């Protein structure tokens, strides 16, 4: 029963990560296409900050960490790796400047926010399970890029 629950959680998290990857790709493309026209605007500077944060999140290699956590939970291998912007864009919508760009960016930001929050929400029980297993069995170590 627990293995079924674990596998469904793992599949859900991997699905969310895939959706996040797609949304990040769309966001990257919109930023790339509109950079010359909007680059000096304050709202676009915040979009560039969001892009940097998404790249940082992508570099964390979440899919590998999730699969490592589930390997620890299942016991297969015990030693594994385990708001201002919206108002700026809303002003563009209210003034009806760049309406298509504004609505698309608002929708993408909302989708990215929901995906990241859902991933974090789903990762909390996984982390708690790995943490309780590591406290029960002192032999479990979670390492990632040489850091325990």
C-alpha positions as CSV (number, residue, x, y, z in Angstrom):
1,X,0.0,0.0,0.0
2,X,2.8,2.4,0.9
3,X,4.7,1.6,-2.2
4,X,1.6,2.5,-4.3
5,X,1.3,5.8,-2.5
6,X,5.0,6.5,-2.9
7,X,4.9,5.7,-6.6
8,X,1.9,7.9,-7.2
9,X,3.6,10.8,-5.3
10,X,6.7,10.3,-7.3
11,X,4.8,10.2,-10.6
12,X,2.9,13.4,-9.6
13,X,6.1,15.2,-8.7
14,X,7.7,14.2,-12.0
15,X,4.7,15.3,-13.9
16,X,4.7,18.7,-12.2
17,X,8.4,19.1,-12.9
18,X,7.7,18.3,-16.6
19,X,5.0,20.9,-16.7
20,X,7.3,23.4,-15.0
21,X,9.9,22.7,-17.6
22,X,7.4,23.4,-20.4
23,X,6.2,26.6,-18.8
24,X,9.8,27.8,-18.2
25,X,10.5,27.2,-21.9
26,X,7.5,29.3,-22.9
27,X,8.5,32.0,-20.5
28,X,12.1,32.0,-21.8
29,X,10.9,32.4,-25.4
30,X,8.6,35.3,-24.5
31,X,11.3,37.1,-22.7
32,X,13.7,36.5,-25.6
33,X,11.2,37.8,-28.2
34,X,10.3,40.9,-26.2
35,X,13.7,41.9,-24.8
36,X,14.5,44.6,-27.3
37,X,11.2,46.4,-27.0
38,X,10.8,46.2,-23.2
39,X,14.3,45.9,-21.8
40,X,14.4,49.3,-20.1
41,X,11.1,49.0,-18.4
42,X,11.0,48.2,-14.7
43,X,8.4,45.4,-15.1
44,X,10.7,43.7,-17.7
45,X,13.6,44.0,-15.2
46,X,11.5,42.0,-12.8
47,X,10.7,39.5,-15.5
48,X,14.5,39.0,-16.0
49,X,14.8,38.4,-12.2
50,X,12.1,35.7,-12.5
51,X,14.0,34.2,-15.4
52,X,17.2,34.1,-13.3
53,X,15.4,32.4,-10.4
54,X,13.9,29.8,-12.8
55,X,17.3,29.1,-14.2
56,X,18.6,28.7,-10.6
57,X,15.7,26.3,-9.8
58,X,16.5,24.4,-12.9
59,X,20.2,24.1,-12.0
60,X,19.2,22.5,-8.7
61,X,18.4,19.3,-10.7
62,X,15.1,18.7,-8.8
63,X,14.2,15.5,-10.7
64,X,17.4,13.8,-9.6
65,X,16.8,14.8,-6.0
66,X,13.2,13.6,-6.0
67,X,14.2,10.2,-7.4
68,X,17.0,9.9,-4.8
69,X,14.5,10.7,-2.0
70,X,12.2,8.0,-3.2
71,X,15.0,5.5,-3.5
72,X,15.8,6.2,0.2
73,X,12.1,5.9,1.1
74,X,11.6,2.6,-0.7
75,X,14.9,1.3,0.7
76,X,16.3,0.2,-2.7
77,X,19.6,2.0,-2.2
78,X,20.0,3.6,1.3
79,X,22.8,6.0,0.4
80,X,21.6,8.5,-2.1
81,X,21.4,12.3,-3.0
82,X,18.6,13.5,-1.6
83,X,5.0,40.4,-5.8
84,X,5.8,43.6,-7.0
85,X,6.0,42.3,-10.5
86,X,2.3,41.5,-10.7
87,X,1.4,45.1,-9.9
88,X,3.8,46.4,-12.6
89,X,2.2,44.0,-15.2
90,X,-1.3,44.9,-13.9
91,X,-0.5,48.5,-14.7
92,X,0.2,47.6,-18.2
93,X,-3.1,45.8,-18.5
94,X,-5.0,48.7,-17.0
95,X,-3.4,51.2,-19.4
96,X,-4.0,48.7,-22.3
97,X,-0.4,48.9,-23.4
98,X,1.0,45.7,-25.0
99,X,-2.2,43.9,-24.1
100,X,-1.2,40.5,-25.6
101,X,2.2,40.6,-24.0
102,X,0.7,41.7,-20.6
103,X,-1.9,39.0,-20.5
104,X,0.4,36.2,-21.6
105,X,3.0,37.2,-19.1
106,X,0.4,37.4,-16.3
107,X,-0.9,33.9,-17.2
108,X,2.6,32.4,-17.3
109,X,3.6,34.0,-14.0
110,X,0.5,32.6,-12.4
111,X,1.1,29.1,-13.8
112,X,4.7,29.1,-12.7
113,X,3.8,30.2,-9.3
114,X,1.2,27.5,-8.9
115,X,3.5,24.8,-10.2
116,X,6.4,25.8,-7.9
117,X,4.1,26.0,-4.9
118,X,2.5,22.6,-5.7
119,X,6.0,21.0,-6.1
120,X,7.0,22.5,-2.7
121,X,3.8,21.3,-1.1
122,X,4.3,17.8,-2.4
123,X,7.9,17.7,-1.5
124,X,7.3,18.4,2.2
125,X,5.9,14.9,3.1
126,X,8.7,13.3,1.0
127,X,11.3,15.3,2.9
128,X,9.7,14.5,6.2
129,X,9.7,10.7,5.3
130,X,13.4,10.8,4.3
131,X,14.2,12.8,7.5
132,X,12.4,10.3,9.8
133,X,14.1,7.4,8.0
134,X,17.5,9.0,8.5
135,X,16.8,9.5,12.2
136,X,15.7,5.9,12.6
137,X,18.7,4.5,10.6
138,X,21.8,6.5,11.2
139,X,23.5,4.8,8.2
140,X,21.5,6.8,5.7
141,X,23.3,9.8,4.4
142,X,21.9,12.2,1.8
143,X,24.7,13.7,-0.3
144,X,24.4,16.0,-3.3
145,X,27.5,17.1,-5.2
146,X,29.9,16.1,-2.4
147,X,27.9,17.8,0.3
148,X,26.3,15.7,3.1
